[in-house]
Amino acid sequence: MLATFAEHVGLAIADARAMDGLAQGFRDPLTGLASRALFNDRLAHALACAERDQTRTSVLTVDLDRFQGVNDSLGHAVGDKLLAAVGERLRGCVRTTDTVARLGADEFAMLLHDVELRDRAVIVASRVLQVLREAFPINGRDVVIDASIGIAFGAVGQQDAETLLQYADLALHTAKKKGKGRFEVFEPVMHATLKKGADLESDLRLAVDRGEFVLRYQPIVALHSSRVSGFEALVRWMHPSPGWYRHWISSRSRRKPASSCRSEPGCYARPAGRPRSGTAGGPQPTRCRSASTCPPANCSNRTCRSSSPKC
């Protein structure tokens, strides 16, 4: 009988520990707010309920501005106390039926249920900005921070939890780009702009390997002498897609006179059609000002060569 009793006690203790571990997995240990896992679960449930009841759900993502500066200057202990205090203030900005979570580091999220009017989420965002701008008394000193907020609204039957959270993050990113300390509401154009930028970056990386950049020159003529005083080096992007806008990227070296020739590839190569020194309309022979600015010995641009021993 004692053995059976001990076995039951052991099972009960194991179950209690398992439940405690599960509860800790759904709560952020520093702030006591919901964890990312719990927030995603509640968001999925809220969207399902909103579709059934034909209501709207809103998500706000909150990111603290200049929080890293607090950690670096005052230490991580102060930073942890600040995060806990921020979580407490965020809880006071919403109803008890709503959910506030810490997603990680200095990023928080808020789930608002039954948002019939767009203005309600905007009012909550404005309240959050106001309360976070008030000084936080920590360890006998006032710590001041700010925040940026992204807002996204769930469309009935059109979005899942991951997509809605992504839209709120896009709005947050837009708020930070516009100067921080503000909120932005997600618009479809934000997603299109981000995708366009990602595609452009990918194409730029591939363009180098595929040799799609072509160097072109155009002369700069001095008005007072009608002589060529320099060249503008331009890089033309020969994109393979039909109808793609040909981007021109200027090296901005055109404003340097020919006599200040530097050791750059665009300076070494003589542009096609450029007159050699001594010909009509061409620039006068140039001299390198120092050994560091002299082109290599095998440079094909003889106008950049100097008779100086340093060269």
C-alpha positions in Angstrom: 0.0 0.0 0.0 2.8 2.4 0.8 4.5 1.7 -2.5 1.2 2.4 -4.3 0.8 5.7 -2.4 4.4 6.7 -3.1 3.8 6.0 -6.8 0.7 8.2 -6.9 2.5 11.0 -5.1 5.4 10.8 -7.6 3.0 11.0 -10.5 1.2 14.0 -9.0 4.5 15.8 -8.5 5.6 15.0 -12.1 2.2 16.3 -13.4 2.5 19.5 -11.3 6.0 20.1 -12.7 4.8 19.6 -16.2 2.0 22.0 -15.8 4.3 24.6 -14.2 6.7 24.2 -17.1 3.8 24.6 -19.6 2.6 27.7 -17.8 6.1 29.2 -17.8 6.3 28.6 -21.6 3.2 30.8 -22.1 4.5 33.6 -19.9 7.4 35.9 -20.2 9.4 35.5 -17.0 10.7 39.1 -16.9 7.5 41.0 -17.4 4.8 38.4 -16.6 3.2 39.2 -20.0 2.1 36.6 -22.5 4.9 34.9 -24.4 5.1 34.8 -28.2 3.6 31.3 -28.3 0.6 32.3 -26.2 0.1 35.5 -28.2 0.0 33.5 -31.5 -2.4 31.0 -30.0 -4.8 33.7 -28.8 -4.5 35.6 -32.1 -5.4 32.6 -34.1 -8.4 32.0 -31.8 -9.4 35.7 -32.0 -9.4 35.6 -35.8 -11.5 32.5 -35.8 -14.1 34.1 -33.5 -14.0 37.3 -35.5 -14.8 35.4 -38.7 -17.7 33.6 -36.9 -19.1 36.8 -35.3 -18.3 39.1 -38.3 -16.2 41.4 -36.1 -12.7 42.8 -36.5 -9.4 42.1 -34.6 -6.5 44.5 -34.4 -2.8 43.9 -33.6 -0.4 46.5 -32.4 3.4 45.9 -32.4 5.4 48.2 -30.1 9.1 48.6 -30.3 11.1 50.7 -27.8 13.3 53.5 -29.3 16.8 54.0 -27.9 16.4 51.0 -25.5 19.9 49.7 -26.5 21.3 53.0 -25.3 19.8 52.4 -21.9 21.4 48.9 -21.7 24.8 50.2 -22.8 24.9 53.2 -20.5 23.0 52.1 -17.4 23.5 48.3 -17.5 21.3 45.3 -18.2 19.8 45.3 -14.7 18.3 48.7 -15.3 17.2 47.6 -18.7 15.3 44.6 -17.3 13.6 46.8 -14.7 12.6 49.2 -17.5 11.1 46.3 -19.6 9.1 45.2 -16.6 7.8 48.7 -16.0 6.9 49.1 -19.7 4.9 45.9 -19.6 3.0 47.2 -16.6 2.1 50.4 -18.4 1.0 48.6 -21.5 -1.3 46.5 -19.5 -3.0 49.6 -18.3 -3.7 50.8 -21.8 -6.1 47.9 -22.8 -9.1 46.0 -21.5 -8.7 42.9 -19.4 -10.1 40.9 -22.3 -7.3 42.0 -24.6 -3.8 40.5 -24.6 -0.4 42.1 -24.1 2.7 40.1 -24.9 6.5 40.5 -25.0 7.7 39.0 -28.3 11.4 39.4 -27.5 14.0 41.9 -26.4 12.3 45.3 -26.5 9.4 44.3 -28.8 5.9 44.0 -27.5 2.5 43.2 -29.1 -1.1 44.0 -28.2 -4.2 42.0 -29.3 -7.4 44.0 -29.4 -10.7 42.1 -29.7 -14.0 43.3 -31.3 -12.5 46.4 -32.8 -15.6 47.7 -34.7 -14.1 51.1 -35.3 -10.6 51.8 -36.6 -10.4 54.8 -34.2 -10.3 52.5 -31.2 -6.9 51.0 -32.1 -5.6 54.5 -33.0 -6.7 55.7 -29.6 -4.9 52.8 -27.8 -1.8 53.5 -29.8 -1.9 57.2 -28.9 -2.3 56.3 -25.3 0.6 53.9 -25.4 2.9 56.6 -26.9 1.8 59.1 -24.2 2.4 56.8 -21.2 5.7 55.5 -22.5 7.0 59.1 -22.9 6.6 59.7 -19.2 9.8 59.1 -17.2 10.4 55.8 -15.6 11.9 56.2 -12.0 14.5 53.4 -11.7 17.2 53.2 -9.1 16.8 56.8 -8.1 17.0 58.3 -11.6 14.5 59.0 -14.3 14.8 57.0 -17.5 13.2 58.4 -20.6 12.5 56.4 -23.7 10.1 56.5 -26.7 8.3 53.9 -28.9 7.2 53.2 -32.4 4.0 51.4 -33.1 2.6 49.5 -36.1 -1.2 48.8 -36.4 -2.9 46.1 -38.5 -6.5 45.1 -38.8 -7.7 41.6 -39.5 -10.0 41.2 -42.5 -12.7 38.6 -42.1 -11.6 35.3 -43.7 -8.6 36.9 -45.5 -5.7 36.7 -43.0 -4.1 34.2 -40.7 -2.3 35.1 -37.4 1.2 35.1 -39.0 0.1 37.4 -41.8 -1.6 39.9 -39.5 1.4 40.0 -37.3 3.6 40.5 -40.4 1.5 43.5 -41.5 1.7 45.1 -38.1 5.5 44.7 -38.3 5.5 46.4 -41.7 3.6 49.3 -40.3 6.1 49.4 -37.4 9.0 49.5 -39.8 7.3 52.4 -41.7 6.9 54.3 -38.4 10.6 53.9 -37.6 11.6 55.1 -41.1 9.4 58.2 -40.7 11.2 59.3 -37.6 10.2 57.0 -34.7 8.1 58.0 -31.7 4.9 57.6 -33.8 2.4 55.0 -35.0 1.5 53.9 -38.5 -1.5 51.9 -39.8 -0.8 49.2 -42.3 -1.6 49.9 -45.9 -1.2 47.4 -48.8 1.3 49.7 -50.5 3.7 49.0 -47.6 3.9 45.4 -48.5 4.3 46.2 -52.2 7.1 48.6 -51.4 9.0 46.1 -49.3 8.7 43.4 -51.9 9.9 45.8 -54.6 12.9 46.7 -52.4 13.7 43.1 -51.7 13.5 42.2 -55.5 15.7 45.2 -56.3 18.4 44.2 -53.8 18.4 40.6 -55.1 18.7 41.8 -58.7 21.5 44.1 -57.8 23.5 41.3 -56.2 23.0 39.1 -59.3 23.7 41.9 -61.7 27.3 42.1 -60.6 27.9 38.4 -61.2 26.1 38.5 -64.5 28.0 41.6 -65.8 24.9 43.7 -66.3 26.6 46.9 -65.3 28.2 48.8 -68.2 30.6 51.8 -67.7 29.8 55.0 -69.7 31.5 58.4 -69.8 30.3 61.9 -70.7 32.6 64.9 -70.8 32.4 68.0 -68.7 33.4 71.1 -70.6 34.6 74.3 -68.9 32.5 77.1 -70.3 35.2 79.8 -70.0 37.7 77.8 -72.2 35.5 75.3 -74.0 37.9 72.6 -73.0 37.2 69.2 -71.5 38.0 69.5 -67.8 36.8 66.1 -66.6 34.5 63.2 -67.2 31.4 62.0 -65.6 31.5 58.2 -65.0 28.1 56.6 -65.1 27.2 52.9 -64.6 24.3 51.7 -66.7 22.3 48.7 -65.5 21.3 46.5 -68.5 18.5 44.7 -66.8 17.4 41.6 -68.7 13.7 42.0 -68.0 11.8 43.8 -70.8 10.5 47.2 -70.0 12.6 47.4 -66.8 13.7 50.9 -66.0 17.4 51.4 -66.7 18.9 52.7 -63.5 21.8 55.1 -63.9 24.3 55.2 -61.0 26.7 58.1 -61.0 30.1 57.8 -59.5 30.0 61.5 -58.7 33.7 61.7 -59.6 32.9 64.1 -62.5 33.5 67.2 -60.3 37.1 66.3 -59.8 39.4 68.0 -62.3 41.5 65.8 -64.5 44.6 66.9 -62.7 43.4 65.4 -59.4 43.2 61.9 -61.0 43.0 59.3 -58.3 43.7 55.6 -58.4 40.2 54.5 -59.4 39.3 52.1 -62.1 37.2 54.7 -63.8 40.2 57.0 -64.0 42.6 54.5 -65.5 40.6 53.5 -68.5 40.5 56.1 -71.3 36.8 56.6 -72.3 35.9 55.5 -75.8 36.2 58.5 -78.1 38.2 60.5 -75.6 41.0 62.5 -77.4 44.5 61.8 -76.3 46.5 64.6 -74.7 47.8 67.2 -77.2 45.0 66.8 -79.6 42.4 69.5 -80.3 39.7 69.7 -77.7 41.4 67.2 -75.4 42.6 67.8 -71.9 46.2 68.8 -71.2 48.5 66.1 -69.8 48.0 65.7 -66.1 50.4 65.0 -63.4 49.9 62.8 -60.3 50.2 64.8 -57.1 51.7 62.0 -55.0 52.8 58.4 -55.3 49.6 57.3 -53.6 47.5 58.8 -56.5 49.7 57.5 -59.3 48.1 54.8 -61.5 49.9 51.5 -61.9 52.8 51.1 -64.3 50.6 49.2 -66.7 48.0 51.9 -66.8 46.7 52.4 -70.3 45.7 56.0 -69.7 48.9 57.9 -70.5 47.5 61.3 -69.7 47.5 60.2 -66.0 51.2 59.3 -66.2 53.7 61.7 -64.8 57.4 62.2 -65.4 57.9 62.6 -61.7 60.3 60.0 -60.1 57.5 59.2 -57.6 55.5 57.9 -60.5 
